[in-house]
Amino acid sequence: MAVELFHKNETLQMRKKLIAQSCRLFFSHDPVKIVRARGQYLYDENGTQYLDCISNVQHVGHSHPSITQVAGAQMDLLNTNTRFLHDNIVQYADRLAATLPKKLSVFYFVNSGSEANDLALRLARQYTRHQDVIVLDHAYHGHLTSLIDISPYKFRKLEGQKEWVHVAPLPDTYHGIYREDHPEPGQAYADTVKSLIEEAHKKGRKISSFFAESLPSVGGQIIFPTGYCKRVAEYVHEAGGVYVADEIQTGFGRVGSHFWAFQLEGEDFCPDIVTMGKPMGNGHPIACVVTTEEIAGAFTANGVEYFNTFGGNPVSCAIGLAVLDVIEKEDLRGNAVRVGGHLKQLLLQLQEKHLLIGDVRGVGLFIGMELVKDRESREPATEEAAHLVRRLKEDRIVMSTDGPWDSVIKFKPPMCFSKEDANRVVTCIDQILTELEDVQKEDCGKIPGRPALKRL
Ligand SMILES: Cc1ncc(COP(=O)(O)O)c(C=O)c1O
């Protein structure tokens, strides 16, 4: 198959003309044209290889032959919809159920994380008969109108907060109101949710749900303090609401030790609804909502059919099953523990050398390295983080930033990422931060041969 139809510059011009400008490119100052990929490596039109540190969708590795083979074979045989009986959907639901607590046993298959979260919202509202939603500050839950409304990361830049949305502080013990020196940050942050519920009740409002990523990724690769989810779930249940865990970035073994990130909270914590997406189909659009029989029963009782044209079709489910097989066969959770642990250790060592690294946090292959201008004030080093990402690209490494100030270097590579990849990326970061610190020391404003940093 031809990997390129147009010369790169022509592709760029056509894209500028034909594709909405709000759909942004990575590295917009100098976009990369990727024409093929394998495992954790991307290749541009000249065959140059890039190490991919950001594609958490291509979970088991780009173009994995076990996935493409299954997809092709099922497409060749049949693709219909969920109104016909088919074994793939039930087998897939059964396999997913085996990874989840028993309470979560009823599945809805959809096409994207946004569809999953929108359906979760409908389920919560139908079950509780309440309208209001509590969300975490800086959260992102999807691009549909309903989800922009519950995504402070987006609505703060748009019309603002709806009266039925209540924003709880992000339980971030590095930047937040309670920090690592607090004796019980989990309880303290959970109490902020309790206060929000009380305030909402005073206004006569009723809580349908608490929505949170199990590890807030857009919020900056945050790890919840112990006990937070459990206490929040208690408060939300007392208010008649349900706990929705958004596992769209964090599910399918990314944290290594567990299949789902919410399981890090312990066996006695179980959300009422879990949404999953990105890694499910290794790039094929498939997503899902799982919930309890009671919640699903209340949704069924409204008498309105739930039909989703593409959701749960035989091809999607065959691909989903193949992804589960590869996670097991290649021990990708074990790899996340080993390589993620190694990477985190290397970054912690780097933190001792470079004052710019304020914090290193994460679990498995979900790691954040936060850059700060000053370790005391923890002022985010946004420009330095952007510079690091630009420079890593010159070293053929694709990386991104996240967090409220885009100061967190975010590692979420395909799960086949190796120790050698980790060594390579950390060596490059070390060099770049050394260059940056030299520039800062000399205060000369630019690195010879490199684009000057705006404020350095
Ligand atoms: C945490 C989280 N939830 C939901 C979504 C929406 O998923 P999708 O883009 O598949 O609609 C995203 C996408 O970035 C996400 O990161």
The ligand as an SDF file (V2000), in Angstrom:
LIG
                    3D

 16 16  0  0  0  0  0  0  0  0999 V2000
  -10.3840   11.1880   30.4020 C   0  0  0  0  0  0  0  0  0  0  0  0
  -11.0920   11.2650   29.0970 C   0  0  0  0  0  0  0  0  0  0  0  0
  -12.4140   11.0580   29.0550 N   0  0  0  0  0  0  0  0  0  0  0  0
  -13.0880   11.1230   27.8950 C   0  0  0  0  0  0  0  0  0  0  0  0
  -12.4570   11.4230   26.7010 C   0  0  0  0  0  0  0  0  0  0  0  0
  -13.2290   11.4920   25.4120 C   0  0  0  0  0  0  0  0  0  0  0  0
  -12.9180   10.4020   24.6210 O   0  0  0  0  0  0  0  0  0  0  0  0
  -13.1020   10.4570   23.0170 P   0  0  0  0  0  0  0  0  0  0  0  0
  -12.1150   11.4360   22.4860 O   0  0  0  0  0  0  0  0  0  0  0  0
  -12.8590    9.0390   22.6020 O   0  0  0  0  0  0  0  0  0  0  0  0
  -14.5080   10.8850   22.7560 O   0  0  0  0  0  0  0  0  0  0  0  0
  -11.0790   11.6560   26.7070 C   0  0  0  0  0  0  0  0  0  0  0  0
  -10.3610   11.9980   25.4570 C   0  0  0  0  0  0  0  0  0  0  0  0
   -9.3180   12.5640   25.4270 O   0  0  0  0  0  0  0  0  0  0  0  0
  -10.3740   11.5780   27.9370 C   0  0  0  0  0  0  0  0  0  0  0  0
   -9.0670   11.7930   27.9970 O   0  0  0  0  0  0  0  0  0  0  0  0
  1  2  1  0
  2  3  1  0
  2 15  2  0
  3  4  2  0
  4  5  1  0
  5  6  1  0
  5 12  2  0
  6  7  1  0
  7  8  1  0
  8  9  2  0
  8 10  1  0
  8 11  1  0
 12 13  1  0
 12 15  1  0
 13 14  2  0
 15 16  1  0
M  END
$$$$
